[in-house]
Each structure stands twice: as structure tokens, then as C-alpha cells.
Amino acid sequence: MKRNRTDFQSRLGKGHKKYYGLQLMETYFQLNDLTASKEQLNSIMNYALKRNSRIQEDPSVILHFYQSMRSFIRAGYFIILKEKKLVVNTQLEDVSPLVLGLLSEKEYQNPLLVFKKAFKEYSVKEFDYFISGMVYFSMGIYDKLPERNMINPYIHLIKMLDAAYLLLEREGKV
């Protein structure tokens, strides 16, 4: 009788990293809708920048969104680490500006440019700081506002959501 062995090595081993970022993004979009994620991020940002108000949603929903955005950011970082294995350039037909959203035409052709630009400007730790700060300030009423410019990371996250959705759509996984 043959024994079955359990593999206790982490999933982040060398053999599993090839498509790890895409798998995380696919899981993210299975649990979260693109438009709902953008709206949630927008409402968290709005309430974080208002001084005398707090978000009305259940804190567990906000915590779940916070954790899923953290994994989404890491997935984007894994994607740019392994970008040579992904070929996503497509020719741009006549695409309406509504389809492009915040993405430029070059970013629409190659969504990896969005991730490169975002992680060139901010590190994973800085994106974590941004997300945790926005969730913290949106959950309560505080006298002080965030001390850093929070608009640029917000715009990068919105663009990363669009780019990730495009990547998965072109791979046929969404």
C-alpha cells in the first residue's frame, strides 16, 4: 500500500510563483466586483478626508475590503516581478474614452505599465500605509487629517484595479 504524503512547503516556492499574481487577482475579482471595489475605495477615501463623519458600513465589511486590497497590492507587485512571462500587448482599435477610464491609450494596450509606474513611485509598504490610514480615518471621527498626500496612491489603486481587470479579461479568466 502506497503512502500519501502531504506537501507542507509554502505555495510561494519557486515553482508556484510563475502565475501567483494572476491567481491572486483572479481570486480577488471572484470575491469582489470591479465597480463595487471602486465605489468602496471611493467611499472610504471620502469619509477619511471628512473631519466630522464616519463611514456607515459594518466594520467587518471594511476590514474584509482592507485585507483584500492588501492582497491585491501584493498580487500587482508579483506581476511586475514576473512580467517577462506575461505577454499582454494588444493593438488598440477605436476604443471609446469611456472604456479607457483613467487609463491612457498606452496603459490600455499594456496594463503592466500601470503596475510598473505605481510601484516605481510607491512601495508595497507605502500602499499598505495608505490603505490602513484611509480605513482608520474613515472608521471614526478625528480632529486631524492624514499627514501625507493621499490622492496619488488612491489614483494608482483605481488604475491598478482597471488594469488588473483588463489583464484577466485578456487572459480569459474573468
C-alpha positions, 0 to 999 in steps of 0.5 A: 500500500502506497503512502500519501504524503502531504506537501507542507512547503509554502505555495510561494516556492519557486515553482508556484510563483510563475502565475501567483499574481494572476491567481491572486487577482483572479481570486480577488475579482471572484470575491469582489466586483470591479465597480463595487471595489471602486465605489468602496475605495471611493467611499472610504477615501471620502469619509477619511478626508471628512473631519466630522463623519464616519463611514456607515458600513459594518466594520467587518465589511471594511476590514474584509475590503482592507485585507483584500486590497492588501492582497491585491497590492501584493498580487500587482507587485508579483506581476511586475516581478514576473512580467517577462512571462506575461505577454499582454500587448494588444493593438488598440482599435477605436476604443471609446474614452469611456472604456479607457477610464483613467487609463491612457491609450498606452496603459490600455494596450499594456496594463503592466505599465500601470503596475510598473509606474505605481510601484516605481513611485510607491512601495508595497509598504507605502500602499499598505500605509495608505490603505490602513490610514484611509480605513482608520480615518474613515472608521471614526471621527478625528480632529486631524487629517492624514499627514501625507498626500493621499490622492496619488496612491488612491489614483494608482489603486483605481488604475491598478484595479482597471488594469488588473481587470483588463489583464484577466479579461485578456487572459480569459479568466474573468 
